[in-house]
Amino acid sequence: MEEIKKCIRQAKTILKQDVGVMDTSGQIIAATNAELEGTTDSTARAVMMSDDLFSGTAEKTYMKVAVGEQIRYILFIEGDEPQERAYLGLLAEWIKTAIKDRGTDAEKELFTKNVLLENELQGEIPIKAREFKINCNAARLVMVVRTAREEGAEALEILLNFYADSEAACVLAMDEATAIVVLDAEEAKGSEEERNAFIEQNSSSILDCLNNEAVTAYIGVGSFVPLFQYISKSYRDAMLALRVGKIFEKNCYISRYDKLGLGRLIYQLPATLCQMFIDEVFPNEAYKTLDEDTIVTIESFFANNLNGSETSRELYVHRNTLVYRLDKVKKNTGLDLRSFDDAVLFKMASMVRTYLEYLETSKDNMIR
């Protein structure tokens, strides 16, 4: 439908007469005169009953358009001169080509989605890719864009428009809340600096274009793969980045697979092993004895690299107050955060605890 409307919009810039397209019942689905769209032309019944390709009245010329072997549309144009028939013939071929191209695009999208989901045999991918003029030898990078379900359709449309004129990106919908962007990353095959710049530029651009339309999105960035047939790996890595980032990084809207750090390790540990570790580090649920002010102090202390002066300045508290709170942590948990070893142990235990809480309370189907 959108392809037909595009053709009519372009025809408006060429033809002086009003033209349009209706379905076989006479409902006008696209016209250069926007007021006609949605109305019904009663002449359609007579046109469909006629054995002729062209039909006419004193005011309009009509032409039946077949897609395959079935009449699908009726074109009309103001006037009944021979040149009007020529215009309709050209417009009919234009529309049929647009519909055919759209069909090819849909098949290409389905093929790419099947490659992402590993539903295609590795050996057959290059052969099928040539049919869709896909360069298998170019490096690729997959980004997963996740939104709320009610914003998913809008986000997909924004991304499709954003990359409408780009041949270096493919945008797909995986479900109501998830869109995939497959990027041609051939230009980033060089140094690590080039790859970082490529990721930063593209992920930030995607996030900004969605945020500018008031759509909240979280982006998972996969790994670079050297060939098109390996994009399934980049997709899996991007999904992992999205999951791990959501668990361990508050207000993190872009999560990179190559920057997951300790979260990657914890995510892959069995829940039973994680619980044993928590029981060892925080016996009798000692962590729950810490009040909100103390927890905020701990987070700030870690964020400032265990620097007491910077932490006091950031929290607007006296140094003695900070010392009191750290002493309270040591008393309740047995861990002195001013000691590097204890600080590392506390940080790891906090992340493991966060992971366990998420598994217990989250209904997000992205997790396991």
C-alpha beads as a LAMMPS data file, in Angstrom:
LAMMPS data file: protein, C-alpha beads

368 atoms
367 bonds

1 atom types
1 bond types

-500.0 500.0 xlo xhi
-500.0 500.0 ylo yhi
-500.0 500.0 zlo zhi

Masses

1 110.0

Atoms # bond

1 1 1 0.000 0.000 0.000
2 1 1 2.765 2.424 0.925
3 1 1 4.559 1.691 -2.372
4 1 1 1.408 2.621 -4.314
5 1 1 1.006 5.869 -2.391
6 1 1 4.639 6.755 -3.094
7 1 1 4.060 6.239 -6.820
8 1 1 0.988 8.483 -6.754
9 1 1 2.838 11.192 -4.801
10 1 1 5.599 11.153 -7.404
11 1 1 3.052 11.166 -10.252
12 1 1 1.584 14.358 -8.789
13 1 1 4.852 16.157 -9.535
14 1 1 4.727 15.050 -13.183
15 1 1 1.085 15.044 -14.324
16 1 1 -1.266 18.013 -14.434
17 1 1 -4.383 15.828 -14.240
18 1 1 -5.619 14.182 -11.065
19 1 1 -4.859 10.449 -10.975
20 1 1 -5.537 7.760 -8.423
21 1 1 -5.776 4.080 -7.520
22 1 1 -8.807 2.221 -6.192
23 1 1 -9.408 -1.369 -5.207
24 1 1 -11.832 -3.538 -7.181
25 1 1 -14.745 -2.430 -4.983
26 1 1 -14.166 1.204 -5.897
27 1 1 -12.594 2.460 -2.651
28 1 1 -9.880 4.969 -3.521
29 1 1 -6.670 4.060 -1.692
30 1 1 -4.364 6.726 -3.145
31 1 1 -4.892 9.865 -5.233
32 1 1 -3.084 13.047 -6.161
33 1 1 -6.162 14.812 -4.762
34 1 1 -5.921 13.822 -1.106
35 1 1 -9.614 14.570 -0.517
36 1 1 -10.562 11.588 -2.697
37 1 1 -8.700 9.053 -0.554
38 1 1 -11.104 6.888 1.415
39 1 1 -14.081 7.724 -0.803
40 1 1 -15.770 5.284 -3.198
41 1 1 -16.140 5.538 -6.985
42 1 1 -19.357 3.780 -8.091
43 1 1 -18.012 3.407 -11.631
44 1 1 -15.705 0.607 -10.458
45 1 1 -18.447 -2.028 -10.808
46 1 1 -19.009 -1.233 -14.464
47 1 1 -15.249 -1.185 -15.086
48 1 1 -14.829 -4.631 -13.546
49 1 1 -17.730 -6.055 -15.596
50 1 1 -16.219 -4.789 -18.844
51 1 1 -14.034 -7.127 -20.895
52 1 1 -11.869 -4.205 -21.986
53 1 1 -8.646 -3.136 -20.309
54 1 1 -9.632 0.540 -20.515
55 1 1 -13.014 2.075 -19.735
56 1 1 -14.112 5.681 -19.775
57 1 1 -16.712 8.275 -18.944
58 1 1 -16.992 11.842 -20.102
59 1 1 -14.732 12.929 -17.257
60 1 1 -12.368 10.039 -16.497
61 1 1 -10.444 7.168 -18.020
62 1 1 -10.077 3.899 -16.083
63 1 1 -7.610 1.019 -16.424
64 1 1 -7.637 -2.384 -14.742
65 1 1 -4.317 -3.505 -13.257
66 1 1 -3.517 -7.194 -12.814
67 1 1 -0.953 -8.465 -10.309
68 1 1 -0.109 -11.964 -11.442
69 1 1 -3.279 -13.265 -13.066
70 1 1 -5.744 -11.414 -10.868
71 1 1 -7.155 -7.906 -11.245
72 1 1 -6.137 -6.137 -8.062
73 1 1 -6.481 -2.404 -8.748
74 1 1 -8.180 0.145 -10.985
75 1 1 -6.330 3.297 -12.049
76 1 1 -8.154 6.455 -13.054
77 1 1 -7.173 9.796 -14.542
78 1 1 -9.090 12.951 -15.467
79 1 1 -9.850 13.204 -19.178
80 1 1 -10.711 10.797 -21.987
81 1 1 -8.080 11.572 -24.613
82 1 1 -5.680 8.884 -25.989
83 1 1 -2.802 10.408 -24.047
84 1 1 -4.626 9.665 -20.798
85 1 1 -4.508 5.952 -21.639
86 1 1 -0.781 6.219 -22.256
87 1 1 -0.305 7.890 -18.857
88 1 1 -2.303 5.138 -17.142
89 1 1 -0.279 2.436 -18.903
90 1 1 2.969 3.946 -17.712
91 1 1 1.627 4.420 -14.188
92 1 1 0.417 0.800 -14.113
93 1 1 3.895 -0.522 -14.984
94 1 1 5.420 1.797 -12.405
95 1 1 3.111 0.505 -9.667
96 1 1 3.610 -3.165 -10.612
97 1 1 7.389 -2.692 -10.500
98 1 1 7.138 -1.052 -7.066
99 1 1 4.989 -3.911 -5.756
100 1 1 7.399 -6.493 -7.178
101 1 1 10.397 -4.724 -5.614
102 1 1 8.588 -4.630 -2.294
103 1 1 7.965 -8.358 -2.553
104 1 1 11.669 -8.898 -3.194
105 1 1 12.534 -6.687 -0.214
106 1 1 10.212 -8.738 1.995
107 1 1 11.916 -11.960 0.869
108 1 1 15.306 -10.385 1.548
109 1 1 14.225 -9.358 5.053
110 1 1 12.926 -12.863 5.755
111 1 1 16.204 -14.374 4.551
112 1 1 18.255 -12.021 6.746
113 1 1 16.052 -12.803 9.740
114 1 1 16.522 -16.531 9.156
115 1 1 20.300 -16.050 9.036
116 1 1 20.146 -14.142 12.338
117 1 1 18.119 -16.933 13.933
118 1 1 20.373 -19.638 12.459
119 1 1 17.553 -21.099 10.370
120 1 1 19.725 -21.212 7.226
121 1 1 22.475 -23.709 6.438
122 1 1 25.906 -22.027 6.524
123 1 1 26.901 -23.434 3.136
124 1 1 23.745 -22.163 1.424
125 1 1 23.849 -18.624 2.804
126 1 1 26.348 -17.190 0.240
127 1 1 24.366 -18.733 -2.636
128 1 1 21.038 -17.289 -1.475
129 1 1 22.680 -13.973 -0.569
130 1 1 23.755 -13.470 -4.183
131 1 1 20.109 -13.695 -5.266
132 1 1 19.359 -10.680 -3.068
133 1 1 22.571 -8.850 -4.057
134 1 1 23.973 -9.122 -0.527
135 1 1 27.751 -8.809 -0.258
136 1 1 28.745 -11.678 2.033
137 1 1 32.380 -10.588 2.233
138 1 1 31.715 -7.308 4.062
139 1 1 32.090 -7.172 7.840
140 1 1 28.883 -6.691 9.815
141 1 1 27.782 -5.468 13.245
142 1 1 24.368 -6.157 14.778
143 1 1 22.585 -3.839 17.187
144 1 1 19.441 -4.840 19.070
145 1 1 17.020 -2.019 19.874
146 1 1 14.498 -2.769 22.622
147 1 1 11.541 -0.568 23.582
148 1 1 8.264 -0.924 25.448
149 1 1 5.752 -2.971 23.430
150 1 1 3.425 -0.014 22.939
151 1 1 6.302 1.961 21.386
152 1 1 7.687 -0.861 19.244
153 1 1 5.819 -0.047 16.016
154 1 1 6.725 3.639 16.261
155 1 1 10.374 2.820 16.965
156 1 1 10.537 0.528 13.924
157 1 1 9.063 3.206 11.667
158 1 1 11.548 5.783 12.989
159 1 1 14.485 3.451 12.315
160 1 1 13.222 2.574 8.833
161 1 1 12.958 6.265 7.981
162 1 1 16.341 6.973 9.558
163 1 1 18.045 4.402 7.332
164 1 1 15.738 4.853 4.317
165 1 1 18.504 6.220 2.080
166 1 1 21.273 3.991 3.399
167 1 1 22.472 0.855 1.638
168 1 1 24.802 0.054 4.546
169 1 1 22.063 -0.872 7.043
170 1 1 19.179 -3.331 7.263
171 1 1 16.368 -2.772 9.785
172 1 1 14.194 -5.711 10.873
173 1 1 11.423 -6.267 13.407
174 1 1 11.992 -9.359 15.561
175 1 1 8.925 -8.914 17.787
176 1 1 6.644 -6.176 19.105
177 1 1 9.362 -4.683 21.294
178 1 1 12.598 -5.560 19.482
179 1 1 14.122 -4.202 16.287
180 1 1 17.414 -5.283 14.746
181 1 1 19.850 -3.086 12.852
182 1 1 22.439 -4.967 10.772
183 1 1 25.217 -2.548 9.815
184 1 1 27.838 -2.874 7.100
185 1 1 30.996 -2.427 9.189
186 1 1 33.606 -2.756 6.457
187 1 1 34.888 0.746 7.192
188 1 1 35.634 -0.260 10.797
189 1 1 37.851 -3.267 10.043
190 1 1 41.024 -1.407 10.954
191 1 1 42.175 -0.389 14.403
192 1 1 40.384 -0.645 17.716
193 1 1 39.986 3.137 17.680
194 1 1 38.102 2.907 14.385
195 1 1 35.819 0.178 15.722
196 1 1 35.106 2.149 18.881
197 1 1 34.327 5.261 16.851
198 1 1 32.025 3.266 14.555
199 1 1 30.103 1.807 17.497
200 1 1 29.905 5.132 19.300
201 1 1 28.670 7.021 16.259
202 1 1 26.026 4.509 15.164
203 1 1 24.663 3.546 18.590
204 1 1 24.439 7.186 19.682
205 1 1 22.725 8.159 16.416
206 1 1 20.106 5.437 16.855
207 1 1 19.459 6.387 20.476
208 1 1 19.253 10.105 19.677
209 1 1 16.833 9.691 16.771
210 1 1 14.502 7.619 18.969
211 1 1 14.815 9.902 22.002
212 1 1 14.050 12.912 19.822
213 1 1 10.692 11.303 19.075
214 1 1 10.090 10.628 22.803
215 1 1 10.764 6.888 22.459
216 1 1 12.763 5.280 25.278
217 1 1 15.088 2.584 23.955
218 1 1 17.868 0.301 25.153
219 1 1 20.536 -0.788 22.687
220 1 1 22.663 -3.915 22.772
221 1 1 25.773 -3.822 20.579
222 1 1 27.090 -7.151 19.306
223 1 1 30.540 -8.136 18.088
224 1 1 32.097 -7.426 14.703
225 1 1 31.933 -10.427 12.366
226 1 1 33.986 -10.680 9.143
227 1 1 31.270 -12.237 6.929
228 1 1 27.515 -11.883 6.486
229 1 1 26.916 -15.565 7.277
230 1 1 28.210 -14.984 10.831
231 1 1 25.713 -12.263 11.791
232 1 1 23.909 -14.770 14.038
233 1 1 26.903 -14.602 16.402
234 1 1 26.812 -10.806 16.467
235 1 1 23.066 -11.004 17.151
236 1 1 23.559 -13.409 20.081
237 1 1 26.282 -11.170 21.488
238 1 1 24.075 -8.084 21.171
239 1 1 21.253 -9.838 23.020
240 1 1 23.659 -10.851 25.775
241 1 1 24.923 -7.275 26.047
242 1 1 21.353 -6.008 26.342
243 1 1 20.502 -8.506 29.066
244 1 1 23.649 -8.020 31.129
245 1 1 23.480 -4.237 30.813
246 1 1 19.877 -4.204 31.981
247 1 1 20.729 -6.204 35.085
248 1 1 23.912 -4.559 36.285
249 1 1 23.950 -1.007 34.881
250 1 1 21.334 1.417 36.102
251 1 1 20.189 3.917 33.460
252 1 1 22.500 2.360 30.878
253 1 1 20.927 2.800 27.449
254 1 1 23.797 1.433 25.338
255 1 1 25.440 -1.865 26.334
256 1 1 28.411 -3.193 24.387
257 1 1 29.331 -6.860 24.229
258 1 1 33.033 -6.005 24.411
259 1 1 32.543 -3.866 27.542
260 1 1 30.489 -6.122 29.826
261 1 1 33.261 -6.724 32.349
262 1 1 32.412 -8.664 35.489
263 1 1 28.727 -8.761 34.616
264 1 1 29.429 -11.160 31.739
265 1 1 31.009 -13.665 34.172
266 1 1 28.306 -13.414 36.825
267 1 1 25.505 -13.794 34.262
268 1 1 26.866 -17.176 33.215
269 1 1 27.120 -18.584 36.746
270 1 1 24.469 -21.033 38.039
271 1 1 21.999 -19.480 40.468
272 1 1 22.809 -22.088 43.128
273 1 1 26.511 -21.196 43.032
274 1 1 25.656 -17.493 43.259
275 1 1 23.508 -18.118 46.329
276 1 1 26.317 -20.055 48.020
277 1 1 28.662 -17.125 47.406
278 1 1 26.172 -14.631 48.874
279 1 1 25.628 -16.774 51.961
280 1 1 29.389 -16.883 52.466
281 1 1 30.053 -13.152 52.026
282 1 1 26.856 -11.877 53.692
283 1 1 25.914 -14.501 56.322
284 1 1 22.456 -14.127 57.835
285 1 1 21.567 -11.627 55.074
286 1 1 23.839 -9.011 56.648
287 1 1 23.420 -6.786 53.589
288 1 1 19.792 -6.103 54.538
289 1 1 20.891 -4.395 57.750
290 1 1 22.311 -1.442 55.781
291 1 1 20.035 1.584 55.523
292 1 1 19.483 3.672 52.388
293 1 1 21.972 6.409 53.323
294 1 1 24.683 3.812 53.874
295 1 1 23.984 2.133 50.539
296 1 1 24.172 5.487 48.730
297 1 1 27.462 6.163 50.521
298 1 1 28.850 2.788 49.399
299 1 1 27.893 3.422 45.770
300 1 1 29.505 6.864 45.848
301 1 1 32.619 5.488 47.546
302 1 1 33.051 2.927 44.759
303 1 1 32.286 5.495 42.043
304 1 1 35.074 7.688 43.436
305 1 1 37.629 4.866 43.469
306 1 1 37.576 4.499 47.286
307 1 1 38.612 8.129 47.685
308 1 1 37.154 9.397 50.973
309 1 1 37.666 13.112 50.284
310 1 1 35.926 12.967 46.891
311 1 1 33.092 10.902 48.343
312 1 1 32.514 13.367 51.190
313 1 1 32.499 16.252 48.722
314 1 1 30.038 14.511 46.393
315 1 1 27.640 13.588 49.210
316 1 1 28.009 16.930 51.011
317 1 1 28.819 15.171 54.299
318 1 1 31.602 15.658 56.828
319 1 1 34.563 13.280 56.628
320 1 1 33.694 11.962 60.101
321 1 1 30.191 11.087 58.877
322 1 1 31.696 9.095 56.021
323 1 1 34.036 7.271 58.415
324 1 1 31.076 6.485 60.689
325 1 1 29.102 4.981 57.808
326 1 1 32.054 2.898 56.606
327 1 1 32.597 1.646 60.139
328 1 1 28.925 0.692 60.216
329 1 1 29.377 -1.363 57.043
330 1 1 32.352 -3.149 58.609
331 1 1 30.407 -3.847 61.797
332 1 1 27.343 -5.232 59.982
333 1 1 29.039 -7.196 57.202
334 1 1 32.564 -7.787 58.447
335 1 1 34.006 -6.075 55.340
336 1 1 36.114 -2.909 55.567
337 1 1 35.574 -1.052 52.287
338 1 1 38.777 0.948 52.850
339 1 1 40.630 -2.302 52.285
340 1 1 41.027 -3.090 48.589
341 1 1 40.423 -6.827 49.005
342 1 1 37.284 -6.304 51.073
343 1 1 36.040 -3.649 48.641
344 1 1 36.437 -6.032 45.689
345 1 1 34.653 -8.804 47.560
346 1 1 31.800 -6.481 48.558
347 1 1 31.438 -5.201 44.982
348 1 1 31.312 -8.702 43.527
349 1 1 28.826 -9.865 46.156
350 1 1 26.598 -6.844 45.495
351 1 1 26.532 -7.628 41.779
352 1 1 25.766 -11.296 42.423
353 1 1 22.981 -10.282 44.775
354 1 1 21.560 -7.915 42.162
355 1 1 21.585 -10.753 39.645
356 1 1 19.778 -13.131 41.989
357 1 1 17.146 -10.531 42.827
358 1 1 16.579 -9.898 39.146
359 1 1 16.086 -13.589 38.405
360 1 1 13.574 -13.844 41.251
361 1 1 11.497 -10.772 40.432
362 1 1 11.812 -10.076 36.707
363 1 1 9.157 -11.176 34.237
364 1 1 11.290 -10.069 31.292
365 1 1 11.487 -12.969 28.841
366 1 1 14.899 -11.731 27.750
367 1 1 16.418 -13.353 30.829
368 1 1 17.057 -17.046 30.389

Bonds

1 1 1 2
2 1 2 3
3 1 3 4
4 1 4 5
5 1 5 6
6 1 6 7
7 1 7 8
8 1 8 9
9 1 9 10
10 1 10 11
11 1 11 12
12 1 12 13
13 1 13 14
14 1 14 15
15 1 15 16
16 1 16 17
17 1 17 18
18 1 18 19
19 1 19 20
20 1 20 21
21 1 21 22
22 1 22 23
23 1 23 24
24 1 24 25
25 1 25 26
26 1 26 27
27 1 27 28
28 1 28 29
29 1 29 30
30 1 30 31
31 1 31 32
32 1 32 33
33 1 33 34
34 1 34 35
35 1 35 36
36 1 36 37
37 1 37 38
38 1 38 39
39 1 39 40
40 1 40 41
41 1 41 42
42 1 42 43
43 1 43 44
44 1 44 45
45 1 45 46
46 1 46 47
47 1 47 48
48 1 48 49
49 1 49 50
50 1 50 51
51 1 51 52
52 1 52 53
53 1 53 54
54 1 54 55
55 1 55 56
56 1 56 57
57 1 57 58
58 1 58 59
59 1 59 60
60 1 60 61
61 1 61 62
62 1 62 63
63 1 63 64
64 1 64 65
65 1 65 66
66 1 66 67
67 1 67 68
68 1 68 69
69 1 69 70
70 1 70 71
71 1 71 72
72 1 72 73
73 1 73 74
74 1 74 75
75 1 75 76
76 1 76 77
77 1 77 78
78 1 78 79
79 1 79 80
80 1 80 81
81 1 81 82
82 1 82 83
83 1 83 84
84 1 84 85
85 1 85 86
86 1 86 87
87 1 87 88
88 1 88 89
89 1 89 90
90 1 90 91
91 1 91 92
92 1 92 93
93 1 93 94
94 1 94 95
95 1 95 96
96 1 96 97
97 1 97 98
98 1 98 99
99 1 99 100
100 1 100 101
101 1 101 102
102 1 102 103
103 1 103 104
104 1 104 105
105 1 105 106
106 1 106 107
107 1 107 108
108 1 108 109
109 1 109 110
110 1 110 111
111 1 111 112
112 1 112 113
113 1 113 114
114 1 114 115
115 1 115 116
116 1 116 117
117 1 117 118
118 1 118 119
119 1 119 120
120 1 120 121
121 1 121 122
122 1 122 123
123 1 123 124
124 1 124 125
125 1 125 126
126 1 126 127
127 1 127 128
128 1 128 129
129 1 129 130
130 1 130 131
131 1 131 132
132 1 132 133
133 1 133 134
134 1 134 135
135 1 135 136
136 1 136 137
137 1 137 138
138 1 138 139
139 1 139 140
140 1 140 141
141 1 141 142
142 1 142 143
143 1 143 144
144 1 144 145
145 1 145 146
146 1 146 147
147 1 147 148
148 1 148 149
149 1 149 150
150 1 150 151
151 1 151 152
152 1 152 153
153 1 153 154
154 1 154 155
155 1 155 156
156 1 156 157
157 1 157 158
158 1 158 159
159 1 159 160
160 1 160 161
161 1 161 162
162 1 162 163
163 1 163 164
164 1 164 165
165 1 165 166
166 1 166 167
167 1 167 168
168 1 168 169
169 1 169 170
170 1 170 171
171 1 171 172
172 1 172 173
173 1 173 174
174 1 174 175
175 1 175 176
176 1 176 177
177 1 177 178
178 1 178 179
179 1 179 180
180 1 180 181
181 1 181 182
182 1 182 183
183 1 183 184
184 1 184 185
185 1 185 186
186 1 186 187
187 1 187 188
188 1 188 189
189 1 189 190
190 1 190 191
191 1 191 192
192 1 192 193
193 1 193 194
194 1 194 195
195 1 195 196
196 1 196 197
197 1 197 198
198 1 198 199
199 1 199 200
200 1 200 201
201 1 201 202
202 1 202 203
203 1 203 204
204 1 204 205
205 1 205 206
206 1 206 207
207 1 207 208
208 1 208 209
209 1 209 210
210 1 210 211
211 1 211 212
212 1 212 213
213 1 213 214
214 1 214 215
215 1 215 216
216 1 216 217
217 1 217 218
218 1 218 219
219 1 219 220
220 1 220 221
221 1 221 222
222 1 222 223
223 1 223 224
224 1 224 225
225 1 225 226
226 1 226 227
227 1 227 228
228 1 228 229
229 1 229 230
230 1 230 231
231 1 231 232
232 1 232 233
233 1 233 234
234 1 234 235
235 1 235 236
236 1 236 237
237 1 237 238
238 1 238 239
239 1 239 240
240 1 240 241
241 1 241 242
242 1 242 243
243 1 243 244
244 1 244 245
245 1 245 246
246 1 246 247
247 1 247 248
248 1 248 249
249 1 249 250
250 1 250 251
251 1 251 252
252 1 252 253
253 1 253 254
254 1 254 255
255 1 255 256
256 1 256 257
257 1 257 258
258 1 258 259
259 1 259 260
260 1 260 261
261 1 261 262
262 1 262 263
263 1 263 264
264 1 264 265
265 1 265 266
266 1 266 267
267 1 267 268
268 1 268 269
269 1 269 270
270 1 270 271
271 1 271 272
272 1 272 273
273 1 273 274
274 1 274 275
275 1 275 276
276 1 276 277
277 1 277 278
278 1 278 279
279 1 279 280
280 1 280 281
281 1 281 282
282 1 282 283
283 1 283 284
284 1 284 285
285 1 285 286
286 1 286 287
287 1 287 288
288 1 288 289
289 1 289 290
290 1 290 291
291 1 291 292
292 1 292 293
293 1 293 294
294 1 294 295
295 1 295 296
296 1 296 297
297 1 297 298
298 1 298 299
299 1 299 300
300 1 300 301
301 1 301 302
302 1 302 303
303 1 303 304
304 1 304 305
305 1 305 306
306 1 306 307
307 1 307 308
308 1 308 309
309 1 309 310
310 1 310 311
311 1 311 312
312 1 312 313
313 1 313 314
314 1 314 315
315 1 315 316
316 1 316 317
317 1 317 318
318 1 318 319
319 1 319 320
320 1 320 321
321 1 321 322
322 1 322 323
323 1 323 324
324 1 324 325
325 1 325 326
326 1 326 327
327 1 327 328
328 1 328 329
329 1 329 330
330 1 330 331
331 1 331 332
332 1 332 333
333 1 333 334
334 1 334 335
335 1 335 336
336 1 336 337
337 1 337 338
338 1 338 339
339 1 339 340
340 1 340 341
341 1 341 342
342 1 342 343
343 1 343 344
344 1 344 345
345 1 345 346
346 1 346 347
347 1 347 348
348 1 348 349
349 1 349 350
350 1 350 351
351 1 351 352
352 1 352 353
353 1 353 354
354 1 354 355
355 1 355 356
356 1 356 357
357 1 357 358
358 1 358 359
359 1 359 360
360 1 360 361
361 1 361 362
362 1 362 363
363 1 363 364
364 1 364 365
365 1 365 366
366 1 366 367
367 1 367 368
